[in-house]
């Protein structure tokens, strides 16, 4: 998890940093995003003045949120260290297309910054990272709400889009155009963990439809093929 001009620089200079995890109640956040953020925290790679705000539609009490966040943490972790991490985490519930809910989120960001000692310094002293661990169907609507109700032009902003970025070239281009109308290109980070999915699903067609592969993809040159699906 590395964002040029974002966490990398922030960790060096104790920049006031807010990370908003959209889709905080979902599987991706639970299995990957929060464990990754905790690992950064463990390694001292988060700025000292960092707050992590989870945002999702699910109504959750603090205990439920904590249970979900830590569900995939390793069992042998230091409980005190986990508690220190949880102390910088909070949760805000809201819809993905309701302006008032995003305004509450902005209020939580502002309140956290004041609590962390916001001094009204120059833009590069504050970083907001919006991490979209969401279904592709809501990328644009959430992006619009961030831009209208949460985005702060006085600080460094990063929008991280995690999930299939379209299902083919045209849908990917359309999504890029829609997101590009809302944020500058150097503010947008795309993570697509399904890039190899279609090739794996069509590996037999790929092998028999290409003369080059037909010659070398056989028992004389390949001892075995292993395909691992880590999620059920």
N, C-alpha and C positions, 0 to 999 in steps of 0.2 A: 504494500500500500504506500505509494509514493507520488506526491503531487508537486511538480516543479513550481517553486514560488509559494507553495502551501505548507504542508507539514515539515518538509525538509528544512526550509529556512526558518520556520517558526520554532522548531525545536532548538535551533542554535541561539536564538535571540530572545527567548521567553516571551514570544508574541502572544497576545490575548487571542485565544483560539476557541472557536465554537464549531463542533461537528454535529450536524443534524442528520440522524439516520431515519429516512423515510421508509416505512414498511417495517418498523421496529418489532412488530408482533409476528412477522412472518418467518418462514424456515430459513431463508437466506441470511437474515440478520442474526438469527439464533445460532445457526450452525457455522457461519463463516465470519460475518462482519464484526460482531461483538468479541468473539475469541481473538480475531486479528487485532482489534483495538486494544484488548487487554494485553496481548503480546507486545505491542508497541509501548504500552504503559510500563510493563515489566522491564523492558529494555531501556527505559528512560528516553524513548524517542518521541514522546509527546511533550509539548511545551509544559512548563510547570503550571501555567495558568490556562488550563484546558477544561472545557465543559462539553459533555456529550448529551445531546437531547434526542431521545427516541420519539418518533411521531408515527402514529398509525390510527386506524379507525376503531380498533378494539378498545373498549373501556377496561382499564386494568388498575387495580390498586397497586401500591408500591411493592408489596410482597409478591404479587403475581408477576410484576415486571422484573423484579430481581430474580425470581425463579426461572423466568424465560431467558434472561440475559446470560445466566450462569449455567444453563442446562447442558452445554457442551464444553464447559471448562474441564480441564483435567482434574481428576479426583485428588491428586497429590499436591495441589497448589497450596501455598501458604494462605490460610484464611484471613490473616491480617492484611495481606497484600490485596486479596480480592475485595475486602471491605474498603480499602483506600481507593480502589478503582471505582467501586459502586458509589462512593461518595461524590464522584464527579459526574455521575450519570443521573438523569431524570427522564420522565416520560410525560408527553403531552398527547392526549387523544383528540382526534378531529377528522373531519372528512377531507377528501382530496380535491373537492371542488367548491368549498365554502370559504369565502373571503374572511369571514369573521373568525374562523378557526385558525387560519394562517396569521391573522393579526394577533391572536392569542399567542401563537408560536413566536412571533416577533417580540411580543412583550416578554416572554420567557427568556429569549436571547438577550434582550436589553437588561433585564433584571440580573441575569448571570454575569454579564459584563461589568455591571456596577459592583456586584459582590466581589468580583475578581480584581477590582481596582482600576476600572477604565478611567484614563486620565485625559481623554480627548486629544490624544497625540495624532501624528500623521497616519495616513491610510495604511502604510505598510506595517504598522504595529498591531493591526487586527486582521484576523483571517476567519472567514466563514466558509465552511465546507458543507455542501448539501449532498448527501449520499443517497441516491435513489435505488434502494433495494426493493423494487416494485415491479408489478407486471407492466409490460410494454404499453398496454392500453391506456395507462394513466400518466405516462411520461410527460406528454405535452400539457395536459391540464394541470399537473403538479408544477411543471416548469412555469406556466403562466401565473399560477398563484404565488410562486416564489418571487417571480419578477415584480408582480404588482404589490405584494403585501409583506414580503420578508427581505428582499434584496436590499443591501446597504451599499450605496455607491461610494461611501467614505472609507471602505475597507477592501481588502483583497477577497474576491469571491471565487469559489470553485464548485462546479456542479459535476458530480460523478454519477454516470449512468451505468448501472450494473444489471445485465440480463441480455437476452437476445436483442441485438440492435437491428430490428427488422427481420423479416423472414426470407427476403431476397434482395437483389441489388436495388430495385426501384423503391421498395418499402424502406430500405436503409437510407437511401437518398432523401426520401420524403421526410423521414424522421430527422435527419440532419438539417434539412431546410427549416423545419418547424422549430427545432431547438435553437438553430442558428439565428432565428429572428428574435430570440429572447436573450441570448447571452453571446458574448464575444467568443471567438474560437479558442483563445487561450484560457478561457474560463471553463471549457468543457473537456471532461475526461470520459472516455468510453471503455468499458470493460465487457467483453463478450465471451462468456465461458461455454458457448455452444457452437463455436466456429467449426469444429470438426464433426458435429453431430450428423449432418446430412451425408458426409462422405462415408462415415462408419455405417450408416443405415443402407447405403448403396454400394458397399464395397464389392459385392459380387458383380454388379453391373459395371462398375469401374474396371474390374479386372478383365472381364470377358469382352468388353466393348473397345478395349485399347490394345492394339497390336504389340506395343512396347511392353505393356504389363503381361500380356499373354505369354510372352517369351520367357520372362524372368520370375513371374509370380507363380511358382510351382514348387513341388516337393524337392526338386533338385537344388534349389537356391534358398529356400526358406524352411527352417526347421520347425517353427511353430508360430502361431499368431495368438496374441492374448489381448482381449478387449475387456476392460474393467469398468463397470458402472458402479460408482461409489454411493450413489443415491438409489433408493428403491424405486 
